[in-house]
Amino acid sequence: FLLRIAYNRALTHRWRRGRRRPVELAEAETVPDPADDPAARLEQHHRYDRLLAALRALPESLRGVALLRLEDLSLREIAEVLGITENAATVRLSRARKQLRERLERQEDS
């Protein structure tokens, strides 16, 4: 029932926007896909490598907090996993971010 309502709303929305001519297959093939840009992928790979190197260089106590945060754990969850208080997790995360920022800036300068 709900799917049918959503489908009908989509049709109405498209109808109100006006009739547009469909894109021909030949035209669609000429539109560049931004995900296939080799230069952008290479730059993203280099940024990932720099971040990974900076994370590995962190002290263990800060690295754990940073990695758990990158896994989208909340500060409360990080504190529970590491067996520390939520305040301590907040402080460690702040220190980890500061050190990461400094290390990444140094890498960019060299």
C-alpha positions in Angstrom: 0.0 0.0 0.0 2.7 2.5 1.0 4.9 1.5 -1.9 2.0 2.3 -4.3 1.5 5.8 -2.7 5.3 6.5 -3.0 5.2 5.4 -6.6 2.2 7.6 -7.4 3.8 10.6 -5.7 7.0 10.0 -7.8 4.9 10.0 -11.0 3.1 13.1 -10.0 6.4 14.9 -9.2 7.8 13.9 -12.5 4.6 15.0 -14.3 4.7 18.4 -12.6 8.3 19.1 -13.5 7.2 18.9 -17.1 7.9 16.5 -19.8 11.5 16.3 -20.6 13.0 14.4 -23.4 14.6 11.2 -22.4 18.4 11.0 -22.7 19.5 8.9 -25.6 21.8 6.1 -24.9 24.5 7.6 -27.1 24.4 10.8 -25.1 24.6 9.0 -21.8 27.8 7.3 -22.8 29.5 10.6 -23.5 28.9 12.0 -20.0 32.0 11.4 -17.9 31.7 9.5 -14.7 33.5 11.4 -11.9 34.2 8.2 -10.1 36.3 7.0 -13.0 38.7 10.0 -12.9 42.1 8.4 -12.5 43.7 11.6 -11.1 41.0 12.0 -8.5 41.3 8.3 -7.5 45.1 8.6 -7.2 44.8 11.8 -5.0 42.2 10.1 -2.8 44.5 7.1 -2.5 47.4 9.3 -1.5 45.3 11.1 1.1 44.2 7.8 2.5 47.9 6.6 2.7 48.9 9.8 4.5 46.1 9.5 7.0 46.9 5.8 7.7 50.6 6.7 8.2 49.6 9.5 10.6 47.3 7.2 12.5 50.0 4.5 12.9 52.4 7.1 14.3 50.0 8.0 17.1 50.6 6.6 20.6 48.5 3.5 21.3 46.2 5.3 23.7 45.3 8.0 21.2 45.2 5.6 18.2 42.6 3.4 19.7 40.2 6.4 20.4 40.8 7.8 16.9 40.2 4.4 15.2 37.0 3.7 17.2 35.7 7.2 16.3 36.4 6.6 12.6 34.2 3.5 13.0 31.4 5.9 14.1 31.3 4.8 17.7 30.0 7.5 20.1 32.2 8.8 22.9 30.2 6.7 25.4 30.7 3.6 23.4 34.4 4.4 23.0 34.7 4.8 26.7 33.0 1.5 27.4 35.3 -0.4 24.9 38.4 1.1 26.3 37.3 1.0 30.0 37.8 4.7 30.5 35.4 7.5 31.4 33.6 9.5 28.8 35.6 12.6 29.8 38.9 10.7 29.2 37.7 9.5 25.8 36.8 13.1 24.9 40.2 14.4 26.0 42.0 11.6 24.1 40.0 12.2 21.0 40.8 15.9 21.1 44.6 15.1 21.5 44.5 12.5 18.7 42.8 15.0 16.3 45.4 17.7 17.2 48.3 15.3 16.6 46.8 14.0 13.4 46.3 17.5 12.1 49.9 18.4 13.0 51.3 15.2 11.4 49.3 15.7 8.2 50.4 19.3 7.9 54.0 18.3 8.3 53.5 15.7 5.6 52.1 18.3 3.2 55.0 20.6 3.9 57.6 18.0 3.0 
